[in-house]
């Protein structure tokens, strides 16, 4: 039995049965049947379904946003933004369907040569709870455009979001079985990964889970896209617009209660401007309103689960014990729900827990660097490599610095964000493979060379 609980009130949203063996067979067989027909559809037909999904998302935005807030605690205004982004992404792939799926011709003197993309089949999507609709849609939209079907195994604390995702596709007119949903315990997922009907696997989750799922899929020679943890650096150089950098830092770190793999965890600030950055940052943090995520003026909701809050508190306390300075926050809020005070740690060094590990919650760590070279050294001194931000007025220098930073994405004078127009993914222990953009479509396609002799 799966229990959905509101993390702000601790009240149960509902109880739902796990998928039994017969249900698993039904979903997998249905996905195979649907994909065999779907792969024969034209780019225009696929685009129309994606447009219909966008319409259904917008029409039901109120209910879907409320589900996000009730199941994982995201402030309602942020939840509405998540649904809007999902719809925009479906429209993007619909608008680019013909371009993305057209053959790429290669000029040769001896033959007609081209590169085409064929769907792989049924993709298993193992999705997390922190962006329960967005994470699914950013996998689903390019996979469907590529001619694949999807089987969704969502995080069990957002089971209703998974159900409503299937409902959205049904209302959009998707063929039966094109999106199947399984409700499984973690120990049952391996059997589905190894099932011959699954052609590929997409996982967004922790590094630990990614290494397990990646090994299981690889042992069956199935391609994977793994988007895993991050400890993103937010580099502020001496010539940066410090006021703007601090304002964006607070937004980037504390949105979704800090529960984002690509939000900055380590503020690496050159020493000569560090005090001013910290002062401005604390001002923005003080303006955050922790409270009921259903209220529109709330800007900081609860963490999704008690174990996440407790692990975060352990990391904070271990970092303080190692010598970091606590500037604000530093513990759970004294109220019902899994709330944690927004926290800023200063003088964090590379041997401390908050530097080495991913802190998945409303905690920002200030690391003081000697200069630009030292800041980049500190940024790269991590097992993770998802995203990074760098703040400087010298754009020529920035173009040089971005090539030195070990990350899947580097944003200059802006917060890191995923965008359907460009590929998204990491390196090192942040995973491999790419979602979004054209590469997101090709991740689950057979890129086939065709050579026709004259």
FIKOLGU-377185 format. One record per residue (C-alpha): residue number from 1; residue in three letters; x, y, z. Coordinates in steps of 0.02 Angstrom, whole numbers, plus 50000, padded with zeros to 5 digits. Example, Ala and Ser with C-alpha at 12.3 -4.5 7.8 and 13.67 -1.06 7.14 Angstrom:
BEGIN
> nr, rest, east, north, up
> 1, ALA, 50615, 49775, 50390
> 2, SER, 50684, 49947, 50357
This chain:
BEGIN
> nr, rest, east, north, up
> 1, UNK, 50000, 50000, 50000
> 2, UNK, 50061, 50174, 49955
> 3, UNK, 50018, 50315, 50075
> 4, UNK, 50014, 50494, 50011
> 5, UNK, 50041, 50620, 50152
> 6, UNK, 50033, 50810, 50151
> 7, UNK, 50206, 50865, 50214
> 8, UNK, 50138, 51031, 50279
> 9, UNK, 49995, 50960, 50383
> 10, UNK, 50048, 50776, 50401
> 11, UNK, 49871, 50726, 50354
> 12, UNK, 49846, 50580, 50235
> 13, UNK, 49793, 50622, 50059
> 14, UNK, 49747, 50442, 50025
> 15, UNK, 49803, 50260, 50016
> 16, UNK, 49832, 50171, 49853
> 17, UNK, 49869, 49989, 49809
> 18, UNK, 50032, 49935, 49731
> 19, UNK, 50030, 49861, 49557
> 20, UNK, 50020, 49672, 49564
> 21, UNK, 50099, 49554, 49439
> 22, UNK, 49945, 49555, 49327
> 23, UNK, 49943, 49746, 49324
> 24, UNK, 50127, 49751, 49275
> 25, UNK, 50096, 49631, 49131
> 26, UNK, 49946, 49733, 49074
> 27, UNK, 50044, 49896, 49074
> 28, UNK, 50197, 49826, 48984
> 29, UNK, 50096, 49733, 48853
> 30, UNK, 49989, 49887, 48826
> 31, UNK, 50141, 49997, 48803
> 32, UNK, 50214, 49878, 48672
> 33, UNK, 50051, 49874, 48574
> 34, UNK, 50032, 50063, 48581
> 35, UNK, 50211, 50094, 48527
> 36, UNK, 50198, 49980, 48376
> 37, UNK, 50060, 50091, 48307
> 38, UNK, 50131, 50255, 48371
> 39, UNK, 50297, 50231, 48284
> 40, UNK, 50205, 50235, 48117
> 41, UNK, 50127, 50406, 48147
> 42, UNK, 50188, 50561, 48057
> 43, UNK, 50277, 50708, 48140
> 44, UNK, 50119, 50810, 48120
> 45, UNK, 50015, 50679, 48212
> 46, UNK, 50139, 50672, 48354
> 47, UNK, 50143, 50861, 48362
> 48, UNK, 49954, 50868, 48375
> 49, UNK, 49953, 50752, 48526
> 50, UNK, 50085, 50860, 48611
> 51, UNK, 49981, 51016, 48578
> 52, UNK, 49830, 50928, 48652
> 53, UNK, 49931, 50883, 48807
> 54, UNK, 49981, 51066, 48826
> 55, UNK, 49798, 51118, 48814
> 56, UNK, 49745, 50989, 48943
> 57, UNK, 49882, 51045, 49062
> 58, UNK, 49830, 51226, 49051
> 59, UNK, 49646, 51187, 49068
> 60, UNK, 49675, 51086, 49227
> 61, UNK, 49817, 51192, 49299
> 62, UNK, 49722, 51230, 49459
> 63, UNK, 49693, 51048, 49506
> 64, UNK, 49866, 50991, 49453
> 65, UNK, 49952, 51131, 49549
> 66, UNK, 49852, 51091, 49705
> 67, UNK, 49904, 50908, 49692
> 68, UNK, 50088, 50958, 49686
> 69, UNK, 50067, 51066, 49841
> 70, UNK, 49968, 50935, 49937
> 71, UNK, 50085, 50790, 49898
> 72, UNK, 50259, 50868, 49909
> 73, UNK, 50233, 51041, 49986
> 74, UNK, 50284, 51160, 49847
> 75, UNK, 50211, 51336, 49869
> 76, UNK, 50058, 51351, 49759
> 77, UNK, 50126, 51491, 49650
> 78, UNK, 50281, 51387, 49610
> 79, UNK, 50171, 51237, 49574
> 80, UNK, 50072, 51338, 49447
> 81, UNK, 50235, 51389, 49366
> 82, UNK, 50284, 51206, 49352
> 83, UNK, 50125, 51163, 49257
> 84, UNK, 50148, 51313, 49142
> 85, UNK, 50325, 51254, 49102
> 86, UNK, 50261, 51080, 49062
> 87, UNK, 50135, 51150, 48938
> 88, UNK, 50266, 51263, 48859
> 89, UNK, 50382, 51114, 48836
> 90, UNK, 50247, 51013, 48746
> 91, UNK, 50216, 51161, 48631
> 92, UNK, 50403, 51176, 48596
> 93, UNK, 50417, 50996, 48538
> 94, UNK, 50258, 51011, 48436
> 95, UNK, 50326, 51168, 48350
> 96, UNK, 50489, 51079, 48308
> 97, UNK, 50422, 50907, 48266
> 98, UNK, 50458, 50911, 48081
> 99, UNK, 50629, 50989, 48102
> 100, UNK, 50684, 50866, 48237
> 101, UNK, 50622, 50712, 48145
> 102, UNK, 50678, 50754, 47968
> 103, UNK, 50823, 50655, 47894
> 104, UNK, 50993, 50737, 47897
> 105, UNK, 51067, 50721, 47722
> 106, UNK, 51254, 50696, 47700
> 107, UNK, 51329, 50745, 47534
> 108, UNK, 51430, 50606, 47452
> 109, UNK, 51483, 50577, 47272
> 110, UNK, 51446, 50392, 47267
> 111, UNK, 51281, 50373, 47358
> 112, UNK, 51126, 50451, 47432
> 113, UNK, 51170, 50459, 47616
> 114, UNK, 51069, 50516, 47765
> 115, UNK, 51052, 50501, 47953
> 116, UNK, 50880, 50454, 48017
> 117, UNK, 50810, 50420, 48189
> 118, UNK, 50703, 50270, 48234
> 119, UNK, 50616, 50247, 48402
> 120, UNK, 50690, 50123, 48524
> 121, UNK, 50523, 50060, 48591
> 122, UNK, 50459, 50071, 48769
> 123, UNK, 50554, 50185, 48888
> 124, UNK, 50545, 50158, 49076
> 125, UNK, 50543, 50327, 49164
> 126, UNK, 50589, 50321, 49349
> 127, UNK, 50546, 50495, 49409
> 128, UNK, 50570, 50594, 49572
> 129, UNK, 50450, 50690, 49681
> 130, UNK, 50527, 50865, 49683
> 131, UNK, 50452, 50920, 49516
> 132, UNK, 50320, 50785, 49497
> 133, UNK, 50245, 50844, 49332
> 134, UNK, 50393, 50934, 49255
> 135, UNK, 50515, 50789, 49276
> 136, UNK, 50391, 50673, 49191
> 137, UNK, 50346, 50790, 49049
> 138, UNK, 50526, 50833, 49008
> 139, UNK, 50556, 50647, 48980
> 140, UNK, 50385, 50609, 48905
> 141, UNK, 50373, 50746, 48773
> 142, UNK, 50535, 50709, 48678
> 143, UNK, 50510, 50521, 48699
> 144, UNK, 50336, 50528, 48621
> 145, UNK, 50397, 50642, 48482
> 146, UNK, 50530, 50511, 48444
> 147, UNK, 50396, 50377, 48423
> 148, UNK, 50419, 50289, 48589
> 149, UNK, 50296, 50238, 48724
> 150, UNK, 50328, 50273, 48908
> 151, UNK, 50303, 50173, 49067
> 152, UNK, 50309, 50285, 49220
> 153, UNK, 50367, 50228, 49390
> 154, UNK, 50348, 50385, 49494
> 155, UNK, 50405, 50421, 49671
> 156, UNK, 50276, 50346, 49787
> 157, UNK, 50248, 50504, 49888
> 158, UNK, 50173, 50587, 49732
> 159, UNK, 50063, 50443, 49678
> 160, UNK, 49915, 50557, 49638
> 161, UNK, 50024, 50664, 49525
> 162, UNK, 50068, 50506, 49429
> 163, UNK, 49884, 50460, 49413
> 164, UNK, 49838, 50633, 49350
> 165, UNK, 49979, 50632, 49223
> 166, UNK, 49898, 50480, 49146
> 167, UNK, 49730, 50568, 49154
> 168, UNK, 49801, 50719, 49061
> 169, UNK, 49861, 50607, 48919
> 170, UNK, 49695, 50517, 48911
> 171, UNK, 49601, 50683, 48895
> 172, UNK, 49726, 50738, 48763
> 173, UNK, 49677, 50588, 48657
> 174, UNK, 49834, 50483, 48677
> 175, UNK, 49816, 50304, 48619
> 176, UNK, 49781, 50182, 48760
> 177, UNK, 49942, 50116, 48834
> 178, UNK, 50056, 50251, 48763
> 179, UNK, 50087, 50306, 48942
> 180, UNK, 50073, 50167, 49069
> 181, UNK, 50091, 50197, 49256
> 182, UNK, 50159, 50070, 49380
> 183, UNK, 50149, 50087, 49570
> 184, UNK, 50293, 49986, 49637
> 185, UNK, 50404, 49969, 49788
> 186, UNK, 50586, 50007, 49751
> 187, UNK, 50635, 49824, 49767
> 188, UNK, 50517, 49779, 49623
> 189, UNK, 50587, 49900, 49496
> 190, UNK, 50734, 49791, 49444
> 191, UNK, 50619, 49660, 49370
> 192, UNK, 50540, 49792, 49258
> 193, UNK, 50709, 49862, 49207
> 194, UNK, 50764, 49688, 49152
> 195, UNK, 50600, 49647, 49063
> 196, UNK, 50627, 49619, 48877
> 197, UNK, 50485, 49739, 48836
> 198, UNK, 50582, 49886, 48908
> 199, UNK, 50704, 49958, 48780
> 200, UNK, 50783, 50100, 48880
> 201, UNK, 50780, 50183, 49050
> 202, UNK, 50774, 50364, 49108
> 203, UNK, 50805, 50403, 49291
> 204, UNK, 50807, 50565, 49386
> 205, UNK, 50860, 50536, 49566
> 206, UNK, 51003, 50519, 49687
> 207, UNK, 51177, 50466, 49640
> 208, UNK, 51159, 50309, 49746
> 209, UNK, 51000, 50254, 49657
> 210, UNK, 51073, 50304, 49489
> 211, UNK, 51222, 50188, 49512
> 212, UNK, 51104, 50043, 49551
> 213, UNK, 50983, 50075, 49408
> 214, UNK, 51125, 50111, 49287
> 215, UNK, 51210, 49947, 49328
> 216, UNK, 51049, 49848, 49309
> 217, UNK, 51007, 49926, 49141
> 218, UNK, 51186, 49912, 49079
> 219, UNK, 51192, 49727, 49121
> 220, UNK, 51046, 49707, 48999
> 221, UNK, 51133, 49821, 48870
> 222, UNK, 50994, 49949, 48881
> 223, UNK, 51033, 50133, 48855
> 224, UNK, 51001, 50251, 48999
> 225, UNK, 50988, 50435, 49037
> 226, UNK, 51036, 50469, 49218
> 227, UNK, 51006, 50642, 49292
> 228, UNK, 51072, 50630, 49468
> 229, UNK, 51125, 50739, 49614
> 230, UNK, 51215, 50905, 49611
> 231, UNK, 51313, 51022, 49721
> 232, UNK, 51313, 51166, 49600
> 233, UNK, 51438, 51307, 49624
> 234, UNK, 51379, 51488, 49614
> 235, UNK, 51537, 51587, 49579
> 236, UNK, 51539, 51773, 49617
> 237, UNK, 51695, 51861, 49556
> 238, UNK, 51764, 52027, 49617
> 239, UNK, 51691, 52130, 49475
> 240, UNK, 51515, 52056, 49485
> 241, UNK, 51355, 52153, 49515
> 242, UNK, 51350, 52095, 49696
> 243, UNK, 51174, 52158, 49732
> 244, UNK, 51100, 52065, 49585
> 245, UNK, 51204, 51910, 49618
> 246, UNK, 51142, 51902, 49798
> 247, UNK, 50961, 51928, 49747
> 248, UNK, 50966, 51789, 49617
> 249, UNK, 51064, 51677, 49736
> 250, UNK, 50922, 51682, 49863
> 251, UNK, 50792, 51644, 49730
> 252, UNK, 50893, 51504, 49654
> 253, UNK, 50937, 51420, 49818
> 254, UNK, 50774, 51433, 49914
> 255, UNK, 50641, 51403, 49781
> 256, UNK, 50555, 51235, 49806
> 257, UNK, 50629, 51239, 49982
> 258, UNK, 50799, 51206, 49905
> 259, UNK, 50743, 51035, 49842
> 260, UNK, 50818, 51046, 49669
> 261, UNK, 50967, 50954, 49597
> 262, UNK, 51018, 51106, 49495
> 263, UNK, 50998, 51241, 49627
> 264, UNK, 51162, 51316, 49689
> 265, UNK, 51224, 51235, 49850
> 266, UNK, 51395, 51319, 49863
> 267, UNK, 51411, 51508, 49849
> 268, UNK, 51595, 51527, 49803
> 269, UNK, 51632, 51712, 49826
> 270, UNK, 51797, 51805, 49803
> 271, UNK, 51852, 51868, 49974
> 272, UNK, 51858, 52054, 49936
> 273, UNK, 51671, 52061, 49903
> 274, UNK, 51615, 51915, 50014
> 275, UNK, 51556, 52020, 50162
> 276, UNK, 51447, 52129, 50050
> 277, UNK, 51375, 51976, 49962
> 278, UNK, 51334, 51892, 50128
> 279, UNK, 51250, 52049, 50194
> 280, UNK, 51140, 52065, 50040
> 281, UNK, 51102, 51878, 50039
> 282, UNK, 51046, 51879, 50220
> 283, UNK, 50929, 52023, 50182
> 284, UNK, 50842, 51921, 50047
> 285, UNK, 50836, 51766, 50156
> 286, UNK, 50756, 51865, 50297
> 287, UNK, 50617, 51915, 50177
> 288, UNK, 50568, 51734, 50144
> 289, UNK, 50401, 51684, 50218
> 290, UNK, 50395, 51507, 50287
> 291, UNK, 50218, 51443, 50303
> 292, UNK, 50067, 51355, 50229
> 293, UNK, 50112, 51318, 50047
> 294, UNK, 49931, 51341, 49995
> 295, UNK, 49942, 51526, 50042
> 296, UNK, 50000, 51636, 49900
> 297, UNK, 50118, 51742, 50004
> 298, UNK, 50214, 51589, 50065
> 299, UNK, 50385, 51578, 49984
> 300, UNK, 50458, 51432, 50082
> 301, UNK, 50360, 51273, 50106
> 302, UNK, 50404, 51111, 50197
> 303, UNK, 50525, 50978, 50143
> 304, UNK, 50438, 50832, 50063
> 305, UNK, 50478, 50701, 50196
> 306, UNK, 50536, 50691, 50375
> 307, UNK, 50692, 50590, 50331
> 308, UNK, 50747, 50725, 50210
> 309, UNK, 50729, 50858, 50345
> 310, UNK, 50824, 50753, 50471
> 311, UNK, 50967, 50716, 50351
> 312, UNK, 50982, 50900, 50307
> 313, UNK, 50988, 50946, 50492
> 314, UNK, 51127, 50818, 50518
> 315, UNK, 51229, 50895, 50375
> 316, UNK, 51206, 51071, 50446
> 317, UNK, 51257, 51022, 50621
> 318, UNK, 51408, 50924, 50559
> 319, UNK, 51466, 51073, 50456
> 320, UNK, 51448, 51192, 50604
> 321, UNK, 51541, 51070, 50715
> 322, UNK, 51684, 51071, 50588
> 323, UNK, 51702, 51260, 50604
> 324, UNK, 51576, 51343, 50488
> 325, UNK, 51484, 51498, 50549
> 326, UNK, 51294, 51488, 50563
> 327, UNK, 51222, 51656, 50507
> 328, UNK, 51037, 51616, 50509
> 329, UNK, 50921, 51468, 50529
> 330, UNK, 51003, 51304, 50572
> 331, UNK, 50861, 51190, 50623
> 332, UNK, 50683, 51127, 50599
> 333, UNK, 50541, 51249, 50625
> 334, UNK, 50435, 51224, 50781
> 335, UNK, 50272, 51189, 50692
> 336, UNK, 50175, 51045, 50616
> 337, UNK, 50251, 50980, 50456
> 338, UNK, 50425, 50950, 50387
> 339, UNK, 50479, 51132, 50390
> 340, UNK, 50660, 51188, 50403
> 341, UNK, 50716, 51366, 50434
> 342, UNK, 50809, 51447, 50287
> 343, UNK, 50991, 51428, 50332
> 344, UNK, 51152, 51514, 50280
> 345, UNK, 51323, 51447, 50330
> 346, UNK, 51480, 51552, 50308
> 347, UNK, 51666, 51508, 50303
> 348, UNK, 51627, 51335, 50235
> 349, UNK, 51784, 51246, 50177
> 350, UNK, 51814, 51103, 50059
> 351, UNK, 51834, 50974, 50197
> 352, UNK, 51661, 51007, 50270
> 353, UNK, 51503, 50905, 50242
> 354, UNK, 51405, 51047, 50163
> 355, UNK, 51542, 51069, 50034
> 356, UNK, 51567, 50883, 49994
> 357, UNK, 51388, 50823, 49996
> 358, UNK, 51228, 50879, 49912
> 359, UNK, 51120, 50977, 50036
> 360, UNK, 50944, 50947, 49973
> 361, UNK, 50849, 51083, 50064
> 362, UNK, 50848, 51269, 50110
> 363, UNK, 51033, 51284, 50155
> 364, UNK, 51160, 51394, 50069
> 365, UNK, 51347, 51379, 50103
> 366, UNK, 51465, 51526, 50077
> 367, UNK, 51641, 51476, 50025
> 368, UNK, 51771, 51616, 50018
> 369, UNK, 51896, 51608, 49874
> 370, UNK, 52059, 51702, 49853
> 371, UNK, 52030, 51750, 49671
> 372, UNK, 51950, 51690, 49510
> 373, UNK, 52070, 51545, 49487
> 374, UNK, 52042, 51485, 49663
> 375, UNK, 51852, 51501, 49641
> 376, UNK, 51856, 51390, 49488
> 377, UNK, 51969, 51266, 49577
> 378, UNK, 51844, 51257, 49720
> 379, UNK, 51698, 51241, 49599
> 380, UNK, 51778, 51090, 49517
> 381, UNK, 51828, 51009, 49682
> 382, UNK, 51669, 50908, 49688
> 383, UNK, 51610, 50736, 49638
> 384, UNK, 51462, 50820, 49553
> 385, UNK, 51451, 50910, 49387
> 386, UNK, 51272, 50961, 49347
> 387, UNK, 51264, 51150, 49331
> 388, UNK, 51361, 51305, 49379
> 389, UNK, 51337, 51494, 49381
> 390, UNK, 51471, 51625, 49365
> 391, UNK, 51446, 51810, 49399
> 392, UNK, 51560, 51940, 49322
> 393, UNK, 51548, 52098, 49218
> 394, UNK, 51696, 52042, 49110
> 395, UNK, 51610, 51937, 48979
> 396, UNK, 51771, 51902, 48884
> 397, UNK, 51844, 51826, 49042
> 398, UNK, 51680, 51734, 49071
> 399, UNK, 51693, 51649, 48902
> 400, UNK, 51863, 51585, 48955
> 401, UNK, 51807, 51532, 49129
> 402, UNK, 51656, 51431, 49070
> 403, UNK, 51769, 51311, 48975
> 404, UNK, 51865, 51275, 49136
> 405, UNK, 51712, 51231, 49240
> 406, UNK, 51667, 51047, 49250
> 407, UNK, 51478, 51044, 49228
> 408, UNK, 51343, 50999, 49104
> 409, UNK, 51283, 51180, 49099
> 410, UNK, 51363, 51347, 49145
> 411, UNK, 51258, 51505, 49156
> 412, UNK, 51340, 51676, 49160
> 413, UNK, 51252, 51812, 49262
> 414, UNK, 51097, 51703, 49277
> 415, UNK, 51031, 51559, 49381
> 416, UNK, 51044, 51385, 49308
> 417, UNK, 50879, 51322, 49239
> 418, UNK, 50821, 51184, 49124
> 419, UNK, 50745, 51244, 48960
> 420, UNK, 50669, 51135, 48824
> 421, UNK, 50770, 51225, 48689
> 422, UNK, 50939, 51165, 48754
> 423, UNK, 51002, 50996, 48818
> 424, UNK, 51011, 50965, 49004
> 425, UNK, 51115, 50840, 49102
> 426, UNK, 51275, 50817, 49201
> 427, UNK, 51445, 50738, 49210
> 428, UNK, 51543, 50647, 49346
> 429, UNK, 51425, 50584, 49484
> 430, UNK, 51285, 50694, 49420
> 431, UNK, 51251, 50566, 49285
> 432, UNK, 51260, 50552, 49097
> 433, UNK, 51151, 50570, 48944
> 434, UNK, 51046, 50721, 48899
> 435, UNK, 50865, 50772, 48913
> 436, UNK, 50779, 50914, 48818
> 437, UNK, 50826, 50997, 48655
> 438, UNK, 50857, 50890, 48502
> 439, UNK, 50974, 50779, 48603
> 440, UNK, 50828, 50738, 48718
> 441, UNK, 50735, 50665, 48570
> 442, UNK, 50886, 50569, 48506
> 443, UNK, 50925, 50498, 48678
> 444, UNK, 50790, 50368, 48646
> 445, UNK, 50811, 50344, 48460
> 446, UNK, 50919, 50233, 48354
> 447, UNK, 51023, 50357, 48255
> 448, UNK, 51035, 50259, 48093
> 449, UNK, 51151, 50286, 47947
> 450, UNK, 51069, 50254, 47777
> 451, UNK, 51181, 50233, 47624
> 452, UNK, 51099, 50207, 47454
> 453, UNK, 51222, 50173, 47315
> 454, UNK, 51191, 50266, 47152
